[in-house]
């Protein structure tokens, strides 16, 4: 899973598993692993929402309890934070799911 989080091949850890943002390379360029056999389509967005929600919601509540800012401050803070965290965490989480599938031998 750690190799997947680093967006590397789960078998050799050398080659990138993504050709673009979250587009999976069909095979590893280094060891030839068929990465396309590991389907990670639905789970990564759910896990990403789970993680981002556990970061953003407590932060939002703490900001509200301690400083009582206007609604526009919340919008200006948390909407970009949510978008950036989601975009930043989706590839490593998708890589971790592919790594977990490889470790558990869960080919589709």
Biopython code that builds the backbone (N, CA, C, O; Angstrom):
import numpy as np
from Bio.PDB.StructureBuilder import StructureBuilder

atoms = [
    (1, "UNK", "N", (0.820, -1.194, 0.000)),
    (1, "UNK", "CA", (0.000, 0.000, 0.000)),
    (1, "UNK", "C", (0.864, 1.258, 0.000)),
    (1, "UNK", "O", (0.491, 2.268, -0.597)),
    (2, "UNK", "N", (2.014, 1.202, 0.666)),
    (2, "UNK", "CA", (2.881, 2.379, 0.703)),
    (2, "UNK", "C", (3.404, 2.729, -0.685)),
    (2, "UNK", "O", (3.527, 3.906, -1.024)),
    (3, "UNK", "N", (3.709, 1.724, -1.480)),
    (3, "UNK", "CA", (4.133, 1.996, -2.856)),
    (3, "UNK", "C", (2.999, 2.635, -3.645)),
    (3, "UNK", "O", (3.227, 3.524, -4.465)),
    (4, "UNK", "N", (1.783, 2.180, -3.395)),
    (4, "UNK", "CA", (0.629, 2.769, -4.064)),
    (4, "UNK", "C", (0.412, 4.211, -3.653)),
    (4, "UNK", "O", (0.074, 5.050, -4.488)),
    (5, "UNK", "N", (0.605, 4.510, -2.368)),
    (5, "UNK", "CA", (0.466, 5.891, -1.896)),
    (5, "UNK", "C", (1.488, 6.786, -2.589)),
    (5, "UNK", "O", (1.205, 7.947, -2.885)),
    (6, "UNK", "N", (2.670, 6.245, -2.844)),
    (6, "UNK", "CA", (3.705, 7.006, -3.555)),
    (6, "UNK", "C", (3.477, 7.020, -5.062)),
    (6, "UNK", "O", (4.274, 7.584, -5.813)),
    (7, "UNK", "N", (2.373, 6.391, -5.502)),
    (7, "UNK", "CA", (1.973, 6.312, -6.909)),
    (7, "UNK", "C", (2.988, 5.533, -7.737)),
    (7, "UNK", "O", (3.271, 5.873, -8.886)),
    (8, "UNK", "N", (3.528, 4.482, -7.130)),
    (8, "UNK", "CA", (4.490, 3.601, -7.788)),
    (8, "UNK", "C", (3.887, 2.213, -7.963)),
    (8, "UNK", "O", (2.881, 1.878, -7.338)),
    (9, "UNK", "N", (4.501, 1.424, -8.804)),
    (9, "UNK", "CA", (4.053, 0.050, -9.044)),
    (9, "UNK", "C", (4.061, -0.727, -7.735)),
    (9, "UNK", "O", (5.055, -0.693, -7.010)),
    (10, "UNK", "N", (2.972, -1.429, -7.415)),
    (10, "UNK", "CA", (2.930, -2.165, -6.148)),
    (10, "UNK", "C", (3.893, -3.354, -6.104)),
    (10, "UNK", "O", (4.262, -3.813, -5.023)),
    (11, "UNK", "N", (4.297, -3.849, -7.262)),
    (11, "UNK", "CA", (5.185, -5.017, -7.290)),
    (11, "UNK", "C", (6.657, -4.627, -7.162)),
    (11, "UNK", "O", (7.375, -5.182, -6.330)),
    (12, "UNK", "N", (7.112, -3.672, -7.986)),
    (12, "UNK", "CA", (8.537, -3.331, -7.981)),
    (12, "UNK", "C", (8.837, -1.994, -7.309)),
    (12, "UNK", "O", (9.959, -1.778, -6.852)),
    (13, "UNK", "N", (7.858, -1.097, -7.240)),
    (13, "UNK", "CA", (8.063, 0.205, -6.617)),
    (13, "UNK", "C", (8.859, 1.178, -7.459)),
    (13, "UNK", "O", (9.256, 2.235, -6.967)),
    (14, "UNK", "N", (9.099, 0.849, -8.708)),
    (14, "UNK", "CA", (9.949, 1.688, -9.559)),
    (14, "UNK", "C", (9.160, 2.631, -10.465)),
    (14, "UNK", "O", (9.373, 3.843, -10.428)),
    (15, "UNK", "N", (8.270, 2.099, -11.264)),
    (15, "UNK", "CA", (7.579, 2.869, -12.294)),
    (15, "UNK", "C", (6.304, 3.514, -11.741)),
    (15, "UNK", "O", (5.711, 3.023, -10.780)),
    (16, "UNK", "N", (5.899, 4.613, -12.360)),
    (16, "UNK", "CA", (4.650, 5.280, -11.985)),
    (16, "UNK", "C", (3.458, 4.437, -12.432)),
    (16, "UNK", "O", (3.491, 3.826, -13.500)),
    (17, "UNK", "N", (2.402, 4.405, -11.609)),
    (17, "UNK", "CA", (1.214, 3.643, -12.016)),
    (17, "UNK", "C", (0.208, 4.505, -12.765)),
    (17, "UNK", "O", (-0.719, 3.978, -13.379)),
    (18, "UNK", "N", (0.379, 5.826, -12.722)),
    (18, "UNK", "CA", (-0.554, 6.720, -13.411)),
    (18, "UNK", "C", (0.129, 7.374, -14.604)),
    (18, "UNK", "O", (1.263, 7.842, -14.507)),
    (19, "UNK", "N", (-0.580, 7.399, -15.738)),
    (19, "UNK", "CA", (-0.061, 8.102, -16.908)),
    (19, "UNK", "C", (-0.465, 9.573, -16.872)),
    (19, "UNK", "O", (0.268, 10.437, -17.353)),
    (20, "UNK", "N", (-1.621, 9.850, -16.305)),
    (20, "UNK", "CA", (-2.083, 11.212, -16.088)),
    (20, "UNK", "C", (-2.586, 11.301, -14.663)),
    (20, "UNK", "O", (-2.188, 10.495, -13.822)),
    (21, "UNK", "N", (-3.442, 12.251, -14.373)),
    (21, "UNK", "CA", (-3.871, 12.529, -12.997)),
    (21, "UNK", "C", (-4.268, 11.261, -12.243)),
    (21, "UNK", "O", (-3.638, 10.933, -11.238)),
    (22, "UNK", "N", (-5.276, 10.553, -12.691)),
    (22, "UNK", "CA", (-5.654, 9.269, -12.089)),
    (22, "UNK", "C", (-5.919, 8.202, -13.156)),
    (22, "UNK", "O", (-6.660, 7.250, -12.912)),
    (23, "UNK", "N", (-5.323, 8.358, -14.320)),
    (23, "UNK", "CA", (-5.433, 7.361, -15.376)),
    (23, "UNK", "C", (-4.336, 6.324, -15.164)),
    (23, "UNK", "O", (-3.149, 6.649, -15.184)),
    (24, "UNK", "N", (-4.741, 5.082, -14.961)),
    (24, "UNK", "CA", (-3.793, 4.019, -14.634)),
    (24, "UNK", "C", (-3.090, 3.530, -15.901)),
    (24, "UNK", "O", (-3.732, 3.271, -16.919)),
    (25, "UNK", "N", (-1.754, 3.406, -15.823)),
    (25, "UNK", "CA", (-1.000, 2.776, -16.910)),
    (25, "UNK", "C", (-1.434, 1.317, -17.015)),
    (25, "UNK", "O", (-1.635, 0.666, -15.990)),
    (26, "UNK", "N", (-1.580, 0.790, -18.225)),
    (26, "UNK", "CA", (-2.002, -0.609, -18.345)),
    (26, "UNK", "C", (-0.987, -1.587, -17.753)),
    (26, "UNK", "O", (-1.369, -2.579, -17.132)),
    (27, "UNK", "N", (0.294, -1.313, -17.941)),
    (27, "UNK", "CA", (1.334, -2.192, -17.395)),
    (27, "UNK", "C", (2.463, -1.358, -16.806)),
    (27, "UNK", "O", (2.656, -0.199, -17.172)),
    (28, "UNK", "N", (3.195, -1.962, -15.899)),
    (28, "UNK", "CA", (4.372, -1.319, -15.322)),
    (28, "UNK", "C", (5.488, -1.340, -16.362)),
    (28, "UNK", "O", (5.761, -2.379, -16.964)),
    (29, "UNK", "N", (6.120, -0.215, -16.568)),
    (29, "UNK", "CA", (7.194, -0.137, -17.561)),
    (29, "UNK", "C", (8.464, -0.830, -17.084)),
    (29, "UNK", "O", (9.327, -1.172, -17.893)),
    (30, "UNK", "N", (8.581, -1.037, -15.790)),
    (30, "UNK", "CA", (9.801, -1.634, -15.240)),
    (30, "UNK", "C", (9.704, -3.150, -15.118)),
    (30, "UNK", "O", (10.596, -3.865, -15.575)),
    (31, "UNK", "N", (8.619, -3.652, -14.499)),
    (31, "UNK", "CA", (8.519, -5.095, -14.246)),
    (31, "UNK", "C", (7.460, -5.799, -15.094)),
    (31, "UNK", "O", (7.399, -7.028, -15.104)),
    (32, "UNK", "N", (6.621, -5.034, -15.806)),
    (32, "UNK", "CA", (5.619, -5.639, -16.675)),
    (32, "UNK", "C", (4.330, -6.063, -15.991)),
    (32, "UNK", "O", (3.512, -6.745, -16.608)),
    (33, "UNK", "N", (4.123, -5.679, -14.728)),
    (33, "UNK", "CA", (2.891, -6.034, -14.015)),
    (33, "UNK", "C", (1.682, -5.471, -14.746)),
    (33, "UNK", "O", (1.688, -4.308, -15.150)),
    (34, "UNK", "N", (0.649, -6.279, -14.920)),
    (34, "UNK", "CA", (-0.595, -5.839, -15.549)),
    (34, "UNK", "C", (-1.416, -5.070, -14.515)),
    (34, "UNK", "O", (-2.219, -5.653, -13.786)),
    (35, "UNK", "N", (-1.206, -3.763, -14.462)),
    (35, "UNK", "CA", (-1.888, -2.921, -13.474)),
    (35, "UNK", "C", (-3.361, -2.758, -13.825)),
    (35, "UNK", "O", (-4.187, -2.535, -12.939)),
    (36, "UNK", "N", (-3.700, -2.867, -15.107)),
    (36, "UNK", "CA", (-5.095, -2.689, -15.516)),
    (36, "UNK", "C", (-6.002, -3.779, -14.955)),
    (36, "UNK", "O", (-7.223, -3.625, -14.973)),
    (37, "UNK", "N", (-5.438, -4.867, -14.461)),
    (37, "UNK", "CA", (-6.243, -5.945, -13.871)),
    (37, "UNK", "C", (-6.782, -5.572, -12.495)),
    (37, "UNK", "O", (-7.673, -6.242, -11.973)),
    (38, "UNK", "N", (-6.250, -4.515, -11.913)),
    (38, "UNK", "CA", (-6.696, -4.074, -10.585)),
    (38, "UNK", "C", (-7.619, -2.876, -10.769)),
    (38, "UNK", "O", (-7.173, -1.792, -11.143)),
    (39, "UNK", "N", (-8.897, -3.076, -10.507)),
    (39, "UNK", "CA", (-9.913, -2.050, -10.731)),
    (39, "UNK", "C", (-10.108, -1.211, -9.478)),
    (39, "UNK", "O", (-10.535, -1.714, -8.439)),
    (40, "UNK", "N", (-9.795, 0.052, -9.588)),
    (40, "UNK", "CA", (-9.990, 0.975, -8.469)),
    (40, "UNK", "C", (-10.795, 2.163, -8.979)),
    (40, "UNK", "O", (-10.263, 3.258, -9.161)),
    (41, "UNK", "N", (-12.076, 1.934, -9.206)),
    (41, "UNK", "CA", (-12.916, 2.977, -9.782)),
    (41, "UNK", "C", (-13.787, 3.684, -8.752)),
    (41, "UNK", "O", (-13.844, 4.913, -8.733)),
    (42, "UNK", "N", (-14.462, 2.933, -7.901)),
    (42, "UNK", "CA", (-15.449, 3.523, -6.998)),
    (42, "UNK", "C", (-14.917, 3.805, -5.596)),
    (42, "UNK", "O", (-15.298, 4.807, -4.991)),
    (43, "UNK", "N", (-14.070, 2.969, -5.082)),
    (43, "UNK", "CA", (-13.623, 3.109, -3.688)),
    (43, "UNK", "C", (-12.782, 4.361, -3.429)),
    (43, "UNK", "O", (-13.010, 5.019, -2.414)),
    (44, "UNK", "N", (-11.819, 4.729, -4.287)),
    (44, "UNK", "CA", (-10.985, 5.894, -3.967)),
    (44, "UNK", "C", (-11.748, 7.200, -3.733)),
    (44, "UNK", "O", (-11.410, 7.924, -2.796)),
    (45, "UNK", "N", (-12.769, 7.537, -4.544)),
    (45, "UNK", "CA", (-13.503, 8.767, -4.227)),
    (45, "UNK", "C", (-14.207, 8.716, -2.869)),
    (45, "UNK", "O", (-14.258, 9.723, -2.164)),
    (46, "UNK", "N", (-14.746, 7.559, -2.498)),
    (46, "UNK", "CA", (-15.401, 7.445, -1.196)),
    (46, "UNK", "C", (-14.395, 7.608, -0.062)),
    (46, "UNK", "O", (-14.663, 8.317, 0.908)),
    (47, "UNK", "N", (-13.245, 6.960, -0.178)),
    (47, "UNK", "CA", (-12.215, 7.103, 0.853)),
    (47, "UNK", "C", (-11.704, 8.542, 0.922)),
    (47, "UNK", "O", (-11.425, 9.056, 2.005)),
    (48, "UNK", "N", (-11.584, 9.187, -0.243)),
    (48, "UNK", "CA", (-11.126, 10.576, -0.274)),
    (48, "UNK", "C", (-12.128, 11.488, 0.420)),
    (48, "UNK", "O", (-11.737, 12.349, 1.208)),
    (49, "UNK", "N", (-13.408, 11.311, 0.139)),
    (49, "UNK", "CA", (-14.445, 12.104, 0.804)),
    (49, "UNK", "C", (-14.397, 11.878, 2.304)),
    (49, "UNK", "O", (-14.537, 12.822, 3.081)),
    (50, "UNK", "N", (-14.201, 10.637, 2.713)),
    (50, "UNK", "CA", (-14.116, 10.301, 4.137)),
    (50, "UNK", "C", (-12.956, 11.045, 4.806)),
    (50, "UNK", "O", (-13.135, 11.641, 5.868)),
    (51, "UNK", "N", (-11.782, 11.012, 4.197)),
    (51, "UNK", "CA", (-10.602, 11.663, 4.779)),
    (51, "UNK", "C", (-10.760, 13.180, 4.777)),
    (51, "UNK", "O", (-10.520, 13.830, 5.794)),
    (52, "UNK", "N", (-11.161, 13.744, 3.644)),
    (52, "UNK", "CA", (-11.308, 15.200, 3.547)),
    (52, "UNK", "C", (-12.378, 15.691, 4.512)),
    (52, "UNK", "O", (-12.207, 16.733, 5.144)),
    (53, "UNK", "N", (-13.469, 14.964, 4.633)),
    (53, "UNK", "CA", (-14.520, 15.346, 5.577)),
    (53, "UNK", "C", (-14.027, 15.367, 7.009)),
    (53, "UNK", "O", (-14.424, 16.229, 7.793)),
    (54, "UNK", "N", (-13.160, 14.416, 7.358)),
    (54, "UNK", "CA", (-12.626, 14.380, 8.721)),
    (54, "UNK", "C", (-11.572, 15.455, 8.973)),
    (54, "UNK", "O", (-11.201, 15.695, 10.122)),
    (55, "UNK", "N", (-11.095, 16.090, 7.940)),
    (55, "UNK", "CA", (-10.181, 17.228, 8.103)),
    (55, "UNK", "C", (-10.960, 18.537, 8.105)),
    (55, "UNK", "O", (-10.737, 19.395, 8.960)),
    (56, "UNK", "N", (-11.873, 18.691, 7.148)),
    (56, "UNK", "CA", (-12.566, 19.966, 6.952)),
    (56, "UNK", "C", (-13.613, 20.234, 8.028)),
    (56, "UNK", "O", (-13.669, 21.344, 8.558)),
    (57, "UNK", "N", (-14.431, 19.264, 8.361)),
    (57, "UNK", "CA", (-15.524, 19.495, 9.314)),
    (57, "UNK", "C", (-15.007, 19.902, 10.696)),
    (57, "UNK", "O", (-15.509, 20.884, 11.243)),
    (58, "UNK", "N", (-14.030, 19.201, 11.294)),
    (58, "UNK", "CA", (-13.520, 19.679, 12.589)),
    (58, "UNK", "C", (-12.892, 21.070, 12.493)),
    (58, "UNK", "O", (-13.045, 21.889, 13.399)),
    (59, "UNK", "N", (-12.187, 21.331, 11.393)),
    (59, "UNK", "CA", (-11.612, 22.666, 11.222)),
    (59, "UNK", "C", (-12.676, 23.740, 11.137)),
    (59, "UNK", "O", (-12.535, 24.817, 11.716)),
    (60, "UNK", "N", (-13.738, 23.442, 10.415)),
    (60, "UNK", "CA", (-14.846, 24.383, 10.291)),
    (60, "UNK", "C", (-15.506, 24.629, 11.652)),
    (60, "UNK", "O", (-15.808, 25.769, 12.005)),
    (61, "UNK", "N", (-15.721, 23.570, 12.397)),
    (61, "UNK", "CA", (-16.349, 23.711, 13.712)),
    (61, "UNK", "C", (-15.459, 24.472, 14.688)),
    (61, "UNK", "O", (-15.945, 25.311, 15.446)),
    (62, "UNK", "N", (-14.157, 24.184, 14.672)),
    (62, "UNK", "CA", (-13.237, 24.911, 15.550)),
    (62, "UNK", "C", (-13.178, 26.388, 15.202)),
    (62, "UNK", "O", (-13.165, 27.236, 16.094)),
    (63, "UNK", "N", (-13.143, 26.703, 13.915)),
    (63, "UNK", "CA", (-13.129, 28.101, 13.489)),
    (63, "UNK", "C", (-14.400, 28.807, 13.945)),
    (63, "UNK", "O", (-14.345, 29.935, 14.435)),
    (64, "UNK", "N", (-15.530, 28.153, 13.786)),
    (64, "UNK", "CA", (-16.807, 28.757, 14.189)),
    (64, "UNK", "C", (-16.887, 28.950, 15.696)),
    (64, "UNK", "O", (-17.320, 30.004, 16.161)),
    (65, "UNK", "N", (-16.476, 27.948, 16.461)),
    (65, "UNK", "CA", (-16.556, 28.051, 17.924)),
    (65, "UNK", "C", (-15.633, 29.117, 18.490)),
    (65, "UNK", "O", (-16.005, 29.840, 19.414)),
    (66, "UNK", "N", (-14.439, 29.217, 17.941)),
    (66, "UNK", "CA", (-13.446, 30.116, 18.525)),
    (66, "UNK", "C", (-13.499, 31.538, 17.996)),
    (66, "UNK", "O", (-13.187, 32.471, 18.736)),
    (67, "UNK", "N", (-13.886, 31.739, 16.735)),
    (67, "UNK", "CA", (-13.784, 33.073, 16.137)),
    (67, "UNK", "C", (-15.094, 33.628, 15.591)),
    (67, "UNK", "O", (-15.168, 34.830, 15.333)),
    (68, "UNK", "N", (-16.117, 32.825, 15.405)),
    (68, "UNK", "CA", (-17.427, 33.250, 14.889)),
    (68, "UNK", "C", (-17.300, 34.133, 13.642)),
    (68, "UNK", "O", (-17.812, 35.253, 13.637)),
    (69, "UNK", "N", (-16.635, 33.658, 12.595)),
    (69, "UNK", "CA", (-16.484, 34.492, 11.402)),
    (69, "UNK", "C", (-17.780, 34.567, 10.599)),
    (69, "UNK", "O", (-18.710, 33.788, 10.807)),
    (70, "UNK", "N", (-17.813, 35.517, 9.687)),
    (70, "UNK", "CA", (-18.961, 35.655, 8.789)),
    (70, "UNK", "C", (-19.015, 34.446, 7.845)),
    (70, "UNK", "O", (-18.035, 33.720, 7.678)),
    (71, "UNK", "N", (-20.168, 34.258, 7.247)),
    (71, "UNK", "CA", (-20.354, 33.109, 6.348)),
    (71, "UNK", "C", (-19.400, 33.148, 5.161)),
    (71, "UNK", "O", (-18.931, 32.106, 4.704)),
    (72, "UNK", "N", (-19.114, 34.346, 4.661)),
    (72, "UNK", "CA", (-18.227, 34.442, 3.506)),
    (72, "UNK", "C", (-16.811, 33.980, 3.848)),
    (72, "UNK", "O", (-16.096, 33.483, 2.978)),
    (73, "UNK", "N", (-16.403, 34.139, 5.103)),
    (73, "UNK", "CA", (-15.077, 33.667, 5.517)),
    (73, "UNK", "C", (-15.037, 32.141, 5.474)),
    (73, "UNK", "O", (-14.057, 31.549, 5.022)),
    (74, "UNK", "N", (-16.102, 31.518, 5.945)),
    (74, "UNK", "CA", (-16.183, 30.061, 5.858)),
    (74, "UNK", "C", (-16.115, 29.611, 4.398)),
    (74, "UNK", "O", (-15.375, 28.687, 4.059)),
    (75, "UNK", "N", (-16.885, 30.266, 3.547)),
    (75, "UNK", "CA", (-16.895, 29.888, 2.129)),
    (75, "UNK", "C", (-15.523, 30.108, 1.495)),
    (75, "UNK", "O", (-15.039, 29.264, 0.740)),
    (76, "UNK", "N", (-14.902, 31.243, 1.805)),
    (76, "UNK", "CA", (-13.597, 31.552, 1.220)),
    (76, "UNK", "C", (-12.502, 30.630, 1.740)),
    (76, "UNK", "O", (-11.485, 30.435, 1.073)),
    (77, "UNK", "N", (-12.700, 30.065, 2.918)),
    (77, "UNK", "CA", (-11.698, 29.178, 3.512)),
    (77, "UNK", "C", (-11.927, 27.727, 3.139)),
    (77, "UNK", "O", (-11.016, 27.057, 2.653)),
    (78, "UNK", "N", (-13.135, 27.239, 3.362)),
    (78, "UNK", "CA", (-13.370, 25.795, 3.315)),
    (78, "UNK", "C", (-13.683, 25.242, 1.934)),
    (78, "UNK", "O", (-13.387, 24.078, 1.667)),
    (79, "UNK", "N", (-14.264, 26.028, 1.060)),
    (79, "UNK", "CA", (-14.512, 25.523, -0.299)),
    (79, "UNK", "C", (-13.189, 25.277, -1.032)),
    (79, "UNK", "O", (-12.994, 24.189, -1.574)),
    (80, "UNK", "N", (-12.269, 26.260, -1.064)),
    (80, "UNK", "CA", (-10.980, 25.963, -1.708)),
    (80, "UNK", "C", (-10.195, 24.864, -0.990)),
    (80, "UNK", "O", (-9.549, 24.038, -1.635)),
    (81, "UNK", "N", (-10.252, 24.854, 0.350)),
    (81, "UNK", "CA", (-9.544, 23.823, 1.110)),
    (81, "UNK", "C", (-10.072, 22.434, 0.749)),
    (81, "UNK", "O", (-9.295, 21.497, 0.567)),
    (82, "UNK", "N", (-11.384, 22.309, 0.647)),
    (82, "UNK", "CA", (-11.989, 21.028, 0.297)),
    (82, "UNK", "C", (-11.582, 20.600, -1.110)),
    (82, "UNK", "O", (-11.225, 19.443, -1.330)),
    (83, "UNK", "N", (-11.634, 21.521, -2.050)),
    (83, "UNK", "CA", (-11.253, 21.193, -3.426)),
    (83, "UNK", "C", (-9.783, 20.804, -3.525)),
    (83, "UNK", "O", (-9.444, 19.813, -4.171)),
    (84, "UNK", "N", (-8.911, 21.578, -2.889)),
    (84, "UNK", "CA", (-7.480, 21.281, -2.955)),
    (84, "UNK", "C", (-7.137, 19.958, -2.281)),
    (84, "UNK", "O", (-6.352, 19.173, -2.814)),
    (85, "UNK", "N", (-7.719, 19.708, -1.118)),
    (85, "UNK", "CA", (-7.463, 18.442, -0.433)),
    (85, "UNK", "C", (-7.962, 17.257, -1.253)),
    (85, "UNK", "O", (-7.292, 16.228, -1.342)),
    (86, "UNK", "N", (-9.135, 17.405, -1.847)),
    (86, "UNK", "CA", (-9.685, 16.324, -2.661)),
    (86, "UNK", "C", (-8.787, 16.036, -3.858)),
    (86, "UNK", "O", (-8.474, 14.880, -4.144)),
    (87, "UNK", "N", (-8.378, 17.085, -4.551)),
    (87, "UNK", "CA", (-7.521, 16.896, -5.721)),
    (87, "UNK", "C", (-6.145, 16.357, -5.338)),
    (87, "UNK", "O", (-5.547, 15.589, -6.092)),
    (88, "UNK", "N", (-5.643, 16.753, -4.177)),
    (88, "UNK", "CA", (-4.323, 16.288, -3.742)),
    (88, "UNK", "C", (-4.353, 14.852, -3.237)),
    (88, "UNK", "O", (-3.393, 14.109, -3.443)),
    (89, "UNK", "N", (-5.438, 14.449, -2.579)),
    (89, "UNK", "CA", (-5.479, 13.129, -1.950)),
    (89, "UNK", "C", (-6.011, 12.011, -2.844)),
    (89, "UNK", "O", (-5.753, 10.838, -2.572)),
    (90, "UNK", "N", (-6.740, 12.343, -3.892)),
    (90, "UNK", "CA", (-7.324, 11.289, -4.728)),
    (90, "UNK", "C", (-6.277, 10.371, -5.376)),
    (90, "UNK", "O", (-6.434, 9.152, -5.297)),
    (91, "UNK", "N", (-5.217, 10.891, -6.012)),
    (91, "UNK", "CA", (-4.238, 9.965, -6.606)),
    (91, "UNK", "C", (-3.539, 9.050, -5.598)),
    (91, "UNK", "O", (-3.449, 7.850, -5.856)),
    (92, "UNK", "N", (-3.037, 9.555, -4.456)),
    (92, "UNK", "CA", (-2.410, 8.616, -3.517)),
    (92, "UNK", "C", (-3.386, 7.592, -2.942)),
    (92, "UNK", "O", (-3.011, 6.445, -2.699)),
    (93, "UNK", "N", (-4.627, 7.999, -2.724)),
    (93, "UNK", "CA", (-5.606, 7.045, -2.202)),
    (93, "UNK", "C", (-5.937, 5.998, -3.264)),
    (93, "UNK", "O", (-6.081, 4.818, -2.946)),
    (94, "UNK", "N", (-6.058, 6.421, -4.518)),
    (94, "UNK", "CA", (-6.299, 5.442, -5.582)),
    (94, "UNK", "C", (-5.105, 4.499, -5.708)),
    (94, "UNK", "O", (-5.282, 3.300, -5.923)),
    (95, "UNK", "N", (-3.900, 5.029, -5.575)),
    (95, "UNK", "CA", (-2.714, 4.179, -5.585)),
    (95, "UNK", "C", (-2.705, 3.195, -4.432)),
    (95, "UNK", "O", (-2.309, 2.041, -4.600)),
    (96, "UNK", "N", (-3.142, 3.645, -3.250)),
    (96, "UNK", "CA", (-3.198, 2.753, -2.089)),
    (96, "UNK", "C", (-4.216, 1.641, -2.302)),
    (96, "UNK", "O", (-3.980, 0.501, -1.904)),
    (97, "UNK", "N", (-5.341, 1.960, -2.923)),
    (97, "UNK", "CA", (-6.353, 0.933, -3.212)),
    (97, "UNK", "C", (-5.792, -0.091, -4.195)),
    (97, "UNK", "O", (-5.998, -1.293, -4.025)),
    (98, "UNK", "N", (-5.089, 0.378, -5.214)),
    (98, "UNK", "CA", (-4.466, -0.553, -6.167)),
    (98, "UNK", "C", (-3.416, -1.398, -5.456)),
    (98, "UNK", "O", (-3.313, -2.600, -5.703)),
    (99, "UNK", "N", (-2.633, -0.775, -4.572)),
    (99, "UNK", "CA", (-1.636, -1.523, -3.804)),
    (99, "UNK", "C", (-2.264, -2.565, -2.897)),
    (99, "UNK", "O", (-1.739, -3.671, -2.763)),
    (100, "UNK", "N", (-3.382, -2.224, -2.273)),
    (100, "UNK", "CA", (-4.080, -3.187, -1.410)),
    (100, "UNK", "C", (-4.644, -4.337, -2.237)),
    (100, "UNK", "O", (-4.581, -5.494, -1.822)),
    (101, "UNK", "N", (-5.192, -4.021, -3.403)),
    (101, "UNK", "CA", (-5.710, -5.079, -4.273)),
    (101, "UNK", "C", (-4.588, -6.003, -4.727)),
    (101, "UNK", "O", (-4.772, -7.219, -4.791)),
    (102, "UNK", "N", (-3.434, -5.437, -5.042)),
    (102, "UNK", "CA", (-2.294, -6.265, -5.449)),
    (102, "UNK", "C", (-1.847, -7.158, -4.291)),
    (102, "UNK", "O", (-1.591, -8.346, -4.487)),
    (103, "UNK", "N", (-1.754, -6.591, -3.087)),
    (103, "UNK", "CA", (-1.306, -7.361, -1.923)),
    (103, "UNK", "C", (-2.272, -8.493, -1.585)),
    (103, "UNK", "O", (-1.857, -9.558, -1.130)),
    (104, "UNK", "N", (-3.562, -8.254, -1.810)),
    (104, "UNK", "CA", (-4.579, -9.264, -1.512)),
    (104, "UNK", "C", (-4.910, -10.142, -2.720)),
    (104, "UNK", "O", (-5.802, -10.988, -2.653)),
    (105, "UNK", "N", (-4.185, -9.937, -3.827)),
    (105, "UNK", "CA", (-4.380, -10.714, -5.062)),
    (105, "UNK", "C", (-5.825, -10.618, -5.566)),
    (105, "UNK", "O", (-6.438, -11.627, -5.913)),
    (106, "UNK", "N", (-6.352, -9.402, -5.600)),
    (106, "UNK", "CA", (-7.755, -9.172, -5.992)),
    (106, "UNK", "C", (-7.842, -8.675, -7.432)),
    (106, "UNK", "O", (-8.251, -7.535, -7.653)),
    (107, "UNK", "N", (-7.482, -9.470, -8.392)),
    (107, "UNK", "CA", (-7.603, -9.073, -9.798)),
    (107, "UNK", "C", (-9.054, -9.153, -10.232)),
    (107, "UNK", "O", (-9.822, -9.982, -9.743)),
    (108, "UNK", "N", (-9.420, -8.270, -11.166)),
    (108, "UNK", "CA", (-10.803, -8.305, -11.667)),
    (108, "UNK", "C", (-10.944, -9.266, -12.820)),
    (108, "UNK", "O", (-12.037, -9.423, -13.364)),
]
sb = StructureBuilder()
sb.init_structure("model")
sb.init_model(0)
sb.init_chain("A")
sb.init_seg("    ")
for serial, (resi, resn, name, xyz) in enumerate(atoms, 1):
    if name == "N":
        sb.init_residue(resn, " ", resi, " ")
    sb.init_atom(name, np.array(xyz, "f"), 0.0, 1.0, " ", f" {name:<3s}", serial, name[0])
structure = sb.get_structure()
